[in-house]
Amino acid sequence: MTAGSPSSSATTAPQPPAAERARTVAARPAASLFCSGLGLSQLWGATTTSAGDVLLVVPADGVVTGALEASPLGDIPARLTVTDRCALPLRHPVRALVELTGWLAPVPEDDVAALLLDFAEAYPCDSLFDVGLSATLVRMDLAEVLLEEAGVSTDVDPEDFAAASPDPVSATETELMAAQRRPLARLTGRVQHWAGRSDDVRLLGLDRFGVRFRVQGSRGCYDLRVPFAAPLDGPDGFAGALDTLLTCGP
């Protein structure tokens, strides 16, 4: 069991690379769009595809589409912020956020159909049915990727971000939390014993490297991961890895 300093998610145990963690956050649906000269702009959907394309759905009659049509260069500077919140109730539910900064440009008509399928595979939102009617598909050419976790900011190379894949266990953590409710409760009890009675321990999330907890005390909070013996390839190995933690762990 390893912990970071208060308000930090850093640990000495193996953990997902920063690019993978950023891609995992970017797969969440809670996103907002800020465009230079336009401010906070209406957004109907956003995702990063398996190929690393950052795609957005915006209103066809909205300010973003209008700004793109009026741009002499055919693009506009923008920042997409995606927030990752814990699926369970917490005092501070935000686990991380990623800021994707770059230039928005319309998707060429010949590419729209294929990219819509890629979008739907990553995030099947209803607004995809409106593309070509009341919605427009645009793509972001990435310049910077910033990952923020528990007060720690990490710059991620855009090429590393595009090449990485979201954590396969995190993608199914809601189902895994429900299926493994009792074993996870037992593990939470062990972490609570380790942290002491004065601190409040809550399950924070799951990934292929282990089980994450948030420890909240009177002087602040910190995140920690109880690591598996080895990283998992996918969710199928989660139950066995959790059983090993409970059987062989201290």
C-alpha positions as a printed NumPy array, in Angstrom:
array([[  0.   ,   0.   ,   0.   ],
       [  1.475,   3.331,  -1.006],
       [  0.359,   6.878,  -0.406],
       [  1.241,  10.304,  -1.646],
       [  1.646,  13.448,   0.395],
       [ -1.522,  15.38 ,   1.322],
       [ -3.313,  16.777,  -1.731],
       [ -1.12 ,  14.658,  -3.993],
       [ -1.766,  11.539,  -6.016],
       [  1.914,  10.716,  -6.477],
       [  3.019,   7.311,  -5.264],
       [  6.136,   5.19 ,  -5.298],
       [  4.193,   2.189,  -6.635],
       [  3.827,   1.545, -10.372],
       [  0.932,   3.496, -11.799],
       [ -0.472,   4.175, -15.267],
       [  1.707,   6.472, -17.404],
       [  0.588,  10.099, -17.513],
       [ -0.537,   9.799, -21.137],
       [ -2.733,   6.814, -20.266],
       [ -4.199,   8.627, -17.277],
       [ -4.952,  11.644, -19.477],
       [ -6.638,   9.44 , -22.1  ],
       [ -8.704,   7.792, -19.358],
       [ -9.967,  11.18 , -18.187],
       [-10.558,  12.319, -21.781],
       [-12.907,   9.355, -22.264],
       [-15.355,  10.812, -19.718],
       [-18.451,  12.605, -21.059],
       [-18.296,  15.71 , -18.812],
       [-16.639,  18.308, -21.064],
       [-16.707,  22.05 , -21.615],
       [-15.401,  24.138, -24.517],
       [-13.739,  27.556, -24.386],
       [-12.921,  29.294, -27.668],
       [-10.689,  32.326, -28.087],
       [-12.826,  35.411, -28.644],
       [-16.025,  33.496, -27.952],
       [-15.659,  32.421, -24.327],
       [-17.511,  29.373, -23.034],
       [-19.162,  27.821, -26.083],
       [-22.014,  25.39 , -26.531],
       [-20.879,  21.79 , -26.85 ],
       [-23.104,  18.805, -27.606],
       [-20.49 ,  16.092, -27.276],
       [-16.761,  15.417, -27.287],
       [-14.452,  12.434, -27.224],
       [-11.019,  11.126, -28.165],
       [-11.208,   8.188, -30.547],
       [ -9.113,   5.032, -30.428],
       [ -6.938,   6.563, -33.156],
       [ -6.301,   9.634, -30.982],
       [ -8.543,  12.083, -32.867],
       [-10.175,  14.707, -30.634],
       [-13.673,  15.203, -32.037],
       [-16.442,  17.581, -30.981],
       [-20.088,  18.046, -31.914],
       [-21.281,  21.664, -31.92 ],
       [-24.541,  23.323, -33.06 ],
       [-24.614,  23.988, -36.807],
       [-26.046,  27.465, -36.178],
       [-23.842,  28.19 , -33.138],
       [-21.02 ,  30.66 , -32.578],
       [-18.277,  28.042, -33.074],
       [-19.503,  27.083, -36.537],
       [-19.933,  30.761, -37.402],
       [-16.409,  31.6  , -36.228],
       [-14.96 ,  28.734, -38.281],
       [-16.762,  29.924, -41.4  ],
       [-15.467,  33.472, -40.852],
       [-11.881,  32.447, -39.999],
       [ -9.415,  33.329, -42.785],
       [ -7.286,  30.325, -41.74 ],
       [-10.227,  27.952, -41.388],
       [ -9.583,  27.24 , -37.702],
       [ -9.919,  28.866, -34.269],
       [ -7.938,  28.455, -31.004],
       [ -9.832,  26.546, -28.324],
       [ -9.514,  24.632, -25.078],
       [-11.505,  21.515, -24.238],
       [-11.709,  20.616, -20.528],
       [-12.833,  17.131, -19.527],
       [-13.603,  16.366, -15.871],
       [-13.41 ,  12.956, -14.214],
       [-15.708,  12.563, -11.207],
       [-15.928,   9.622,  -8.838],
       [-18.975,   7.43 ,  -9.354],
       [-19.488,   7.262,  -5.567],
       [-20.503,  10.163,  -3.266],
       [-17.472,  12.066,  -1.972],
       [-16.944,  15.426,  -0.31 ],
       [-14.701,  16.351,  -3.24 ],
       [-15.856,  14.13 ,  -6.133],
       [-13.464,  15.403,  -8.835],
       [-10.643,  12.915,  -9.361],
       [ -8.889,  14.638, -12.252],
       [ -9.329,  16.859, -15.271],
       [ -7.53 ,  17.177, -18.554],
       [ -7.205,  20.337, -20.631],
       [ -6.76 ,  19.835, -24.372],
       [ -5.623,  22.998, -26.124],
       [ -5.283,  23.498, -29.858],
       [ -7.151,  24.614, -32.964],
       [-10.655,  23.614, -34.016],
       [-11.328,  22.961, -37.688],
       [-14.283,  21.498, -39.603],
       [-14.058,  17.844, -40.564],
       [-13.89 ,  17.439, -44.372],
       [-17.163,  16.094, -45.713],
       [-15.526,  12.933, -47.075],
       [-14.225,  12.07 , -43.581],
       [-17.408,  12.703, -41.6  ],
       [-18.997,   9.255, -41.945],
       [-15.886,   7.331, -40.866],
       [-15.129,   9.678, -37.967],
       [-18.722,   9.483, -36.748],
       [-18.287,   5.721, -36.422],
       [-15.03 ,   6.255, -34.512],
       [-16.8  ,   8.8  , -32.289],
       [-19.682,   6.406, -31.598],
       [-17.269,   3.605, -30.692],
       [-15.61 ,   5.823, -28.068],
       [-18.738,   7.637, -26.849],
       [-22.165,   6.819, -28.349],
       [-23.947,  10.105, -27.623],
       [-27.32 ,  11.025, -29.133],
       [-26.019,  14.24 , -30.729],
       [-24.207,  12.169, -33.374],
       [-27.566,  11.619, -35.077],
       [-27.833,  15.394, -35.568],
       [-24.523,  15.789, -37.434],
       [-25.281,  17.074, -40.914],
       [-28.62 ,  18.453, -39.732],
       [-28.579,  20.677, -36.652],
       [-25.024,  19.758, -35.598],
       [-21.512,  19.961, -37.026],
       [-18.546,  17.655, -36.42 ],
       [-15.231,  19.435, -35.802],
       [-11.758,  18.188, -34.953],
       [ -9.113,  19.631, -32.626],
       [ -5.495,  19.786, -33.744],
       [ -3.757,  19.337, -30.398],
       [ -0.992,  21.673, -29.248],
       [ -0.933,  21.044, -25.472],
       [ -2.304,  18.474, -23.03 ],
       [ -2.407,  19.248, -19.301],
       [ -3.439,  16.66 , -16.725],
       [ -4.452,  17.792, -13.227],
       [ -4.839,  15.289, -10.385],
       [ -5.236,  16.157,  -6.703],
       [ -3.513,  19.513,  -7.1  ],
       [ -0.652,  18.188,  -9.241],
       [ -0.324,  19.331, -12.876],
       [  1.458,  17.228, -15.49 ],
       [  2.239,  18.214, -19.079],
       [  1.611,  15.371, -21.511],
       [  3.128,  15.285, -24.98 ],
       [  0.266,  15.455, -27.537],
       [  1.775,  12.599, -29.547],
       [  2.024,  10.429, -26.427],
       [ -1.588,  11.32 , -25.606],
       [ -2.787,  10.335, -29.081],
       [ -0.85 ,   7.045, -28.982],
       [ -2.07 ,   6.012, -25.506],
       [ -5.243,   4.069, -24.699],
       [ -7.745,   4.631, -21.871],
       [ -7.422,   2.306, -18.886],
       [ -9.569,  -0.778, -19.666],
       [-10.497,  -1.37 , -16.018],
       [-11.558,   2.23 , -15.388],
       [-13.908,   1.985, -18.361],
       [-15.982,  -0.644, -16.518],
       [-15.407,   0.453, -12.924],
       [-19.109,   1.117, -12.178],
       [-20.005,  -2.465, -13.073],
       [-16.971,  -3.836, -11.226],
       [-17.786,  -1.83 ,  -8.093],
       [-21.287,  -3.308,  -8.074],
       [-20.139,  -6.874,  -8.77 ],
       [-17.29 ,  -6.752,  -6.227],
       [-19.061,  -4.649,  -3.598],
       [-18.297,  -6.913,  -0.632],
       [-14.594,  -7.583,  -1.389],
       [-14.072,  -3.859,  -2.004],
       [-15.753,  -3.073,   1.322],
       [-13.348,  -5.474,   3.06 ],
       [-10.376,  -3.812,   1.376],
       [-11.697,  -0.383,   2.356],
       [-11.829,  -1.593,   5.962],
       [ -8.183,  -2.61 ,   5.804],
       [ -7.159,   0.766,   4.405],
       [ -9.222,   2.467,   7.125],
       [ -7.349,   0.457,   9.767],
       [ -4.047,   1.49 ,   8.189],
       [ -5.031,   5.188,   7.999],
       [ -6.427,   5.383,  11.529],
       [ -9.796,   6.286,  12.99 ],
       [ -9.323,  10.03 ,  12.647],
       [ -9.245,   9.888,   8.845],
       [-12.146,   9.044,   6.543],
       [-11.306,   6.493,   3.819],
       [-13.479,   6.302,   0.702],
       [-13.22 ,   4.208,  -2.434],
       [-12.072,   6.514,  -5.239],
       [-11.751,   4.345,  -8.325],
       [-10.332,   1.303, -10.06 ],
       [ -7.671,   0.92 , -12.707],
       [ -5.519,  -1.861, -14.092],
       [ -2.785,  -1.113, -11.558],
       [ -4.93 ,  -1.384,  -8.411],
       [ -7.692,   0.064,  -6.254],
       [ -7.648,   3.785,  -5.506],
       [ -8.786,   5.428,  -2.273],
       [ -9.169,   8.969,  -1.016],
       [ -8.198,   9.594,   2.596],
       [ -9.76 ,  12.725,   4.08 ],
       [ -8.531,  14.129,   7.368],
       [ -8.766,  17.315,   9.355],
       [ -5.567,  18.659,   7.764],
       [ -6.405,  17.821,   4.154],
       [ -6.697,  14.784,   1.961],
       [ -4.574,  12.538,  -0.19 ],
       [ -5.1  ,   9.75 ,  -2.681],
       [ -3.488,   6.326,  -2.56 ],
       [ -3.498,   3.149,  -4.595],
       [ -3.437,  -0.394,  -3.238],
       [ -1.475,  -2.002,  -6.09 ],
       [ -2.063,  -5.368,  -7.691],
       [  0.825,  -7.8  ,  -7.938],
       [  0.971,  -6.996, -11.659],
       [ -1.013,  -4.665, -13.94 ],
       [ -4.128,  -6.232, -15.455],
       [ -4.816,  -6.617, -19.159],
       [ -8.527,  -5.921, -18.674],
       [-11.496,  -6.158, -16.32 ],
       [-11.732,  -9.972, -16.519],
       [ -8.78 , -10.331, -14.167],
       [-10.058,  -7.835, -11.603],
       [-11.912, -10.253,  -9.298],
       [ -8.904, -12.564,  -9.05 ],
       [ -6.474,  -9.711,  -8.407],
       [ -8.744,  -8.309,  -5.697],
       [ -9.031, -11.736,  -4.064],
       [ -5.237, -11.999,  -4.048],
       [ -5.002,  -8.63 ,  -2.274],
       [ -7.406,  -9.811,   0.433],
       [ -5.831, -13.261,   0.787],
       [ -2.141, -12.408,   0.659],
       [ -2.042,  -8.759,   1.657],
       [ -1.192,  -7.535,   5.155]])
